[in-house]
Amino acid sequence: MLLIIQFGLGIDVNLYVTIPEDKSFFPAVFGSAALAAHVVVALLLLAAAIGALVQAIRSRTLIVLTSAGLAAIVAAGIAGSSFVSNQGDGASLGMALATAAAMLCYLAAVFRLR
């Protein structure tokens, strides 16, 4: 669910939020409620992905899928930080594709558990 919420927030930020270019990273990020919510959900996602990987390692199952999901979330975060810096279309696309990859990994993990 967090990935879907994050995807929706990302679309909102991309379409409706203007990120100031003259501010450093943290003032730029927390200058907008939508962008701040996007970042907070990203941190929650990162924590959840790490927790999922720890559980996968403990149970010795789905390690590859949860590792790939975590890697995709980290890649989206890196693209997001690049987007705040330069607001490039490539960074926005990178965030969207990495989020889609994470969704696919976790969806595959859920179906493997059934």
N, C-alpha and C positions, 0 to 999 in steps of 0.2 A: 504494500500500500504506500509506503514512503516513497518508493521510486515513482509511482504514478503521481503522487502529490508533487514531488520534486519536478517532474516533467512539466506539469501544469504551471507551477510557479516559474519555471524557466521560460516557458512560452510567454507568460505575462511580462516578465522582466525584459525579454527580448523585444516584445512589441511595444510596451508602454513606458518603460523606464529609460531615462537618459542618464547615463553615468557621467559625472563631471570629469573632465580630463585633467583639470588643474589640481586635483586632490590626490593625496597618497592613497594607498590601498584601503586601509581600514576606514578612514572618513568617507571614501567613495562608496564602499560597500554598505556602511550603516547610515548613509544619507537618505536611503529610501526604505520604506517598510517592506515592500515586496522583495527587494534585493536582500535585505537583512533576513527575512523569513526564508528565502532561498538558501542562504548560507547556513542558517541554523538547521534547516532540514538536511542539508548536506553533511553537517557534522554528526547529526543523529544517524544518517545513513552509514557513514563511515564506522561509527561505533557498532551499529547493528551488523554490518558486514564482517567486522573483526570478530564479533561474538559468534556469528554463524560459522566462520572458519574455525574458530576454537572448538565449537561443538562438533564440527565435521572431523576435525583431527582426533578428538577424543573418541568419537564413535567409529573412526576409521572408515568413513563412507562419505562420498560426495566431496572429497577434498579438492579435486580438480575443478568442479563446477563452482564451489564457493570461493576458491582462489581466483578463478577467472572473474567472478562477480566482483570481488574486492578490487582486483586490478582495474576493472572497467570503471568502478566508482572513483578510484584514485585518478585514472586518466581523465574522467569528467571534471574532477576538481582542478587538475592541472590546466585543462582547457578553459575552465571557468576563471581561473586566476589570470590567464592570458587574455581572456575576453574583457575583464575589468581594466586591464592595462591598455589594450589597443582597440577593443570593440570590433574586432575583425570577424568577418563572416566565417572564416575557417575555424576559428575558436568556437563560435556558436554551433557550427556543424559538428565539431569534435565532441562538444558536450552532449548534443542530441544522440549522436551515434554511440558514444560510450554508455549513455543511459539505456539505450535500446539493447546494447550488448549485455549490460548488467541484468536487465529485465529478462532477457532470453536465458541467461545462466541460471537465475533463481527460479524461473518457471520450469526449466529442465530439471533442476534439483527437486522441486516439488513433485513433478511427475515421476521421477526416479524413486521417490520415497513411497509412492502408492503401490 
